[in-house]
């Protein structure tokens, strides 16, 4: 596991625990994937099953995590790609922003 993915897992694990049903996959461009579930966060693979997939660059995900970028605005401007259930994507955005 790369240090960058380990950092995402450590940051998002506590935020995701008990807050999401099913699985969400974050695809961090050129770095790998993180799977979020009710159990927390873990390193993922690009083919891991998920109800929703969010894809963006590391810079965009970091901006969302810090609160500098609104995830809905990122999606509407094409910085954040969403595949799958949009309602679950909104739940994941709450986890990413810590709200």
Backbone as a chain_set.jsonl record, in Angstrom:
{"seq": "XXXXXXXXXXXXXXXXXXXXXXXXXXXXXXXXXXXXXXXXXXXXXXXXXXXXXXXXXXXXXXXXXXXXXXXXXXXXXXXXXXXXXXXXXXXXXXXXXXX", "coords": {"N": [[0.845, -1.172, 0.0], [0.547, 2.16, -0.876], [2.044, 5.117, 0.604], [0.372, 7.333, 0.321], [-2.215, 6.238, -0.091], [-2.436, 4.909, 2.344], [-2.579, 7.115, 4.025], [-5.072, 8.208, 3.288], [-6.734, 6.069, 4.078], [-6.284, 6.074, 6.86], [-7.289, 8.612, 7.53], [-9.96, 8.557, 6.592], [-11.092, 6.248, 7.66], [-12.071, 6.439, 10.464], [-14.066, 8.352, 9.99], [-15.862, 7.077, 8.282], [-16.756, 4.795, 9.588], [-19.533, 3.039, 10.621], [-21.255, 4.786, 9.29], [-22.06, 4.384, 6.67], [-23.852, 2.478, 4.318], [-23.419, -0.511, 2.5], [-20.886, -0.326, -0.041], [-18.417, 2.054, -0.957], [-16.236, 3.322, -3.414], [-13.292, 5.117, -3.706], [-11.556, 6.487, -6.284], [-8.439, 7.452, -6.728], [-6.788, 9.334, -8.861], [-4.057, 8.033, -10.629], [-2.961, 6.938, -8.324], [-4.364, 4.972, -6.829], [-6.934, 3.107, -5.068], [-9.478, 3.521, -2.538], [-11.544, 1.818, -0.35], [-14.651, 2.355, 1.145], [-16.709, 1.49, 3.846], [-19.234, 0.334, 6.171], [-17.599, -0.656, 8.08], [-15.374, 0.951, 8.009], [-12.441, 2.184, 6.439], [-10.398, 0.915, 3.789], [-7.574, -0.185, 1.822], [-8.132, -0.409, -1.67], [-8.974, -1.971, -4.845], [-9.094, -1.256, -8.367], [-11.084, -2.781, -9.464], [-12.749, -3.57, -7.45], [-15.865, -4.393, -6.017], [-18.481, -2.027, -5.696], [-21.077, 0.172, -4.538], [-21.154, 2.767, -5.281], [-18.91, 4.851, -7.073], [-16.421, 7.21, -6.725], [-14.393, 9.381, -8.441], [-11.376, 11.196, -8.756], [-8.655, 13.576, -8.848], [-5.801, 13.486, -6.645], [-5.375, 16.044, -5.609], [-7.923, 17.232, -5.802], [-9.475, 15.545, -4.13], [-8.118, 16.039, -1.707], [-8.669, 18.763, -1.379], [-11.437, 18.638, -1.02], [-11.534, 17.128, 1.358], [-10.336, 18.943, 3.114], [-12.146, 20.968, 3.166], [-11.946, 23.052, 1.434], [-12.961, 22.694, -1.083], [-16.145, 22.254, -2.356], [-17.901, 19.242, -2.588], [-20.13, 18.836, -4.278], [-20.009, 20.977, -6.051], [-17.552, 20.335, -7.186], [-18.268, 18.014, -8.558], [-20.18, 19.054, -10.355], [-18.61, 20.72, -11.913], [-16.999, 18.989, -13.206], [-14.709, 18.043, -11.98], [-14.907, 15.982, -10.212], [-15.791, 12.686, -10.597], [-18.651, 10.626, -10.747], [-19.969, 7.435, -10.393], [-22.696, 5.308, -10.375], [-24.984, 4.986, -7.613], [-26.446, 7.983, -6.866], [-27.491, 9.066, -4.505], [-26.056, 7.662, -2.593], [-23.583, 8.678, -3.197], [-23.856, 11.269, -2.271], [-23.997, 10.759, 0.466], [-21.431, 9.767, 0.866], [-20.006, 12.077, 0.253], [-20.589, 13.581, 2.493], [-19.16, 12.167, 4.396], [-16.565, 12.575, 3.456], [-16.296, 15.338, 3.807], [-16.54, 15.506, 6.481], [-18.917, 16.092, 7.697]], "CA": [[0.0, 0.0, 0.0], [1.345, 3.382, -0.957], [1.854, 6.025, 1.737], [-0.775, 8.203, 0.058], [-3.427, 5.451, 0.178], [-2.445, 4.699, 3.801], [-3.036, 8.367, 4.632], [-6.524, 8.268, 3.074], [-7.356, 5.045, 4.924], [-6.217, 6.547, 8.247], [-8.166, 9.772, 7.677], [-11.364, 8.266, 6.312], [-11.585, 5.121, 8.449], [-12.947, 6.866, 11.556], [-15.209, 9.103, 9.468], [-16.799, 6.183, 7.599], [-17.23, 3.719, 10.466], [-20.916, 3.119, 11.052], [-22.003, 5.854, 8.617], [-22.364, 4.097, 5.271], [-24.323, 1.129, 4.0], [-22.808, -0.942, 1.252], [-19.476, 0.045, -0.225], [-18.075, 3.139, -1.869], [-14.829, 3.275, -3.802], [-12.667, 6.355, -4.151], [-10.484, 6.265, -7.252], [-7.526, 8.595, -6.695], [-6.08, 9.244, -10.146], [-2.626, 7.706, -10.642], [-2.476, 6.501, -7.016], [-5.031, 3.767, -6.362], [-8.314, 3.168, -4.6], [-9.815, 3.33, -1.132], [-12.906, 1.328, -0.167], [-15.317, 2.792, 2.357], [-17.86, 0.674, 4.217], [-19.644, 0.542, 7.553], [-16.464, -1.052, 8.92], [-14.324, 1.958, 7.93], [-11.764, 2.358, 5.153], [-9.317, -0.023, 3.517], [-7.07, -0.055, 0.455], [-8.969, -1.127, -2.633], [-8.493, -2.165, -6.21], [-9.984, -0.596, -9.315], [-12.191, -3.663, -9.832], [-13.493, -3.953, -6.246], [-17.29, -4.096, -6.11], [-18.926, -0.885, -4.904], [-22.374, 0.729, -4.913], [-20.871, 4.058, -5.894], [-17.49, 5.109, -7.285], [-16.065, 8.609, -6.902], [-13.051, 9.481, -8.991], [-10.807, 12.542, -8.874], [-7.225, 13.651, -8.57], [-5.438, 13.634, -5.237], [-5.565, 17.449, -5.235], [-9.357, 17.482, -5.62], [-9.897, 14.869, -2.894], [-7.548, 16.759, -0.554], [-9.422, 20.011, -1.228], [-12.728, 18.266, -0.439], [-11.287, 16.74, 2.75], [-9.99, 20.121, 3.915], [-13.251, 21.92, 3.146], [-11.681, 24.098, 0.449], [-13.727, 22.383, -2.299], [-17.445, 21.631, -2.142], [-17.957, 18.071, -3.462], [-21.172, 18.988, -5.301], [-19.433, 21.878, -7.046], [-16.519, 19.57, -7.886], [-18.982, 17.134, -9.489], [-20.825, 19.856, -11.405], [-17.59, 21.315, -12.781], [-16.254, 17.919, -13.853], [-13.489, 17.671, -11.253], [-15.226, 14.761, -9.478], [-16.602, 11.766, -11.4], [-19.485, 9.749, -9.923], [-20.607, 6.313, -11.082], [-23.54, 4.544, -9.466], [-26.072, 5.581, -6.861], [-26.145, 9.38, -6.537], [-27.786, 9.28, -3.085], [-24.898, 7.165, -1.83], [-22.496, 9.63, -3.434], [-24.073, 12.389, -1.34], [-23.613, 10.274, 1.801], [-19.961, 9.706, 0.871], [-19.497, 13.451, 0.309], [-20.666, 13.967, 3.892], [-18.04, 11.521, 5.079], [-15.339, 13.25, 3.025], [-16.231, 16.684, 4.377], [-16.587, 15.408, 7.929], [-20.204, 16.6, 8.219]], "C": [[0.893, 1.239, 0.0], [1.099, 4.266, 0.268], [0.633, 6.934, 1.551], [-2.088, 7.477, 0.358], [-3.544, 5.187, 1.682], [-2.953, 5.947, 4.523], [-4.558, 8.523, 4.483], [-7.254, 7.276, 3.981], [-7.387, 5.523, 6.376], [-7.173, 7.714, 8.489], [-9.633, 9.389, 7.575], [-11.938, 7.112, 7.134], [-12.515, 5.542, 9.577], [-14.191, 7.613, 11.067], [-16.28, 8.184, 8.877], [-17.432, 5.152, 8.525], [-18.65, 3.987, 10.956], [-21.787, 4.116, 10.318], [-22.424, 5.533, 7.192], [-22.851, 2.659, 5.14], [-23.737, 0.745, 2.65], [-21.357, -0.51, 1.194], [-19.346, 1.176, -1.23], [-16.593, 3.023, -2.176], [-14.386, 4.65, -4.266], [-11.52, 5.983, -5.068], [-9.631, 7.524, -7.287], [-6.603, 8.46, -7.897], [-4.578, 9.042, -9.95], [-2.075, 7.21, -9.301], [-3.113, 5.219, -6.514], [-6.419, 4.045, -5.853], [-8.4, 2.973, -3.091], [-11.27, 2.875, -1.089], [-13.448, 1.809, 1.171], [-16.518, 1.887, 2.596], [-18.214, 0.997, 5.655], [-18.508, 0.214, 8.52], [-15.327, -0.035, 8.898], [-13.754, 2.077, 6.534], [-10.651, 1.338, 5.021], [-8.804, 0.224, 2.104], [-7.945, -0.884, -0.477], [-8.248, -1.366, -3.935], [-9.51, -1.556, -7.154], [-11.149, -1.475, -9.738], [-12.999, -4.133, -8.623], [-14.947, -3.515, -6.38], [-17.654, -2.937, -5.187], [-20.275, -0.406, -5.428], [-22.217, 2.071, -5.613], [-19.355, 4.219, -5.992], [-17.31, 6.606, -7.497], [-14.628, 8.663, -7.378], [-12.611, 10.925, -9.135], [-9.304, 12.451, -8.655], [-7.011, 13.75, -7.06], [-5.711, 15.061, -4.777], [-7.039, 17.765, -4.979], [-9.849, 16.812, -4.347], [-9.355, 15.592, -1.662], [-8.296, 18.066, -0.303], [-10.797, 19.738, -0.614], [-12.557, 17.924, 1.036], [-11.014, 17.947, 3.649], [-11.125, 21.136, 4.0], [-13.061, 23.047, 2.155], [-12.485, 23.906, -0.836], [-15.032, 21.714, -1.894], [-17.556, 20.442, -3.088], [-19.015, 18.182, -4.555], [-20.677, 19.909, -6.412], [-18.361, 21.152, -7.859], [-17.159, 18.641, -8.914], [-19.551, 17.937, -10.659], [-19.825, 20.489, -12.365], [-16.698, 20.267, -13.441], [-14.97, 17.514, -13.163], [-13.652, 16.342, -10.526], [-16.176, 13.928, -10.33], [-17.368, 10.86, -10.443], [-20.112, 8.689, -10.809], [-21.434, 5.558, -10.051], [-24.574, 5.402, -8.782], [-25.72, 6.991, -6.376], [-26.45, 9.671, -5.064], [-26.641, 8.779, -2.21], [-23.705, 8.096, -2.013], [-22.638, 10.827, -2.5], [-23.695, 11.991, 0.081], [-22.087, 10.225, 1.921], [-19.384, 11.121, 0.944], [-19.566, 13.994, 1.729], [-19.535, 13.386, 4.718], [-16.735, 12.241, 4.729], [-15.194, 14.62, 3.68], [-16.294, 16.68, 5.899], [-17.883, 15.919, 8.526], [-21.21, 15.496, 8.399]], "O": [[1.852, 1.345, 0.765], [0.046, 4.166, 0.898], [-0.055, 7.261, 2.518], [-2.976, 8.044, 0.994], [-4.644, 5.238, 2.231], [-3.672, 5.844, 5.516], [-5.244, 8.916, 5.426], [-8.275, 7.612, 4.58], [-8.41, 5.39, 7.049], [-7.799, 7.791, 9.547], [-10.455, 9.84, 8.373], [-13.156, 7.014, 7.287], [-13.643, 5.053, 9.651], [-15.255, 7.507, 11.677], [-17.471, 8.483, 8.964], [-18.54, 4.686, 8.261], [-18.935, 4.996, 11.601], [-22.951, 4.289, 10.677], [-23.093, 6.35, 6.56], [-22.321, 1.747, 5.775], [-23.582, 1.589, 1.767], [-20.688, -0.35, 2.215], [-20.074, 1.239, -2.221], [-15.792, 2.672, -1.309], [-15.027, 5.27, -5.114], [-10.615, 5.248, -4.674], [-10.057, 8.549, -7.819], [-5.744, 7.579, -7.94], [-3.924, 9.776, -9.209], [-0.861, 7.074, -9.147], [-2.45, 4.442, -5.827], [-7.016, 5.078, -6.158], [-7.537, 2.36, -2.463], [-12.13, 3.484, -1.725], [-12.786, 1.686, 2.202], [-17.254, 1.557, 1.666], [-17.571, 1.836, 6.286], [-18.458, 0.736, 9.634], [-14.397, -0.148, 9.697], [-14.497, 2.072, 5.552], [-10.036, 0.941, 6.011], [-9.522, 0.783, 1.274], [-8.438, -1.946, -0.094], [-7.081, -1.015, -4.105], [-10.666, -1.36, -6.781], [-12.114, -0.974, -10.316], [-13.852, -5.01, -8.761], [-15.227, -2.395, -6.808], [-17.198, -2.87, -4.045], [-20.582, -0.558, -6.611], [-23.047, 2.458, -6.436], [-18.613, 3.782, -5.112], [-17.97, 7.201, -8.348], [-13.746, 8.052, -6.775], [-13.379, 11.776, -9.582], [-8.763, 11.396, -8.324], [-7.934, 14.06, -6.307], [-6.221, 15.271, -3.677], [-7.362, 18.489, -4.037], [-10.564, 17.434, -3.56], [-10.072, 15.738, -0.672], [-8.531, 18.438, 0.846], [-11.271, 20.514, 0.216], [-13.34, 18.373, 1.873], [-11.42, 17.964, 4.811], [-11.074, 22.06, 4.813], [-13.924, 23.917, 2.04], [-12.669, 24.857, -1.596], [-15.024, 20.719, -1.17], [-17.329, 20.604, -4.287], [-18.812, 17.669, -5.655], [-20.909, 19.639, -7.59], [-18.27, 21.33, -9.074], [-16.644, 18.498, -10.023], [-19.417, 17.539, -11.816], [-20.164, 20.764, -13.516], [-15.753, 20.61, -14.152], [-14.208, 16.714, -13.708], [-12.669, 15.653, -10.252], [-17.236, 14.403, -10.736], [-16.815, 10.381, -9.453], [-20.708, 8.995, -11.842], [-20.935, 5.209, -8.981], [-24.993, 6.43, -9.315], [-24.805, 7.166, -5.572], [-25.733, 10.451, -4.436], [-26.301, 9.403, -1.205], [-22.909, 8.281, -1.092], [-21.64, 11.341, -1.994], [-23.134, 12.799, 0.822], [-21.525, 10.596, 2.952], [-18.381, 11.343, 1.622], [-18.707, 14.776, 2.135], [-19.017, 14.034, 5.627], [-15.901, 12.485, 5.602], [-14.093, 15.015, 4.065], [-16.123, 17.719, 6.536], [-17.955, 16.159, 9.732], [-22.336, 15.75, 8.827]]}, "num_chains": 1, "name": "protein.A"}
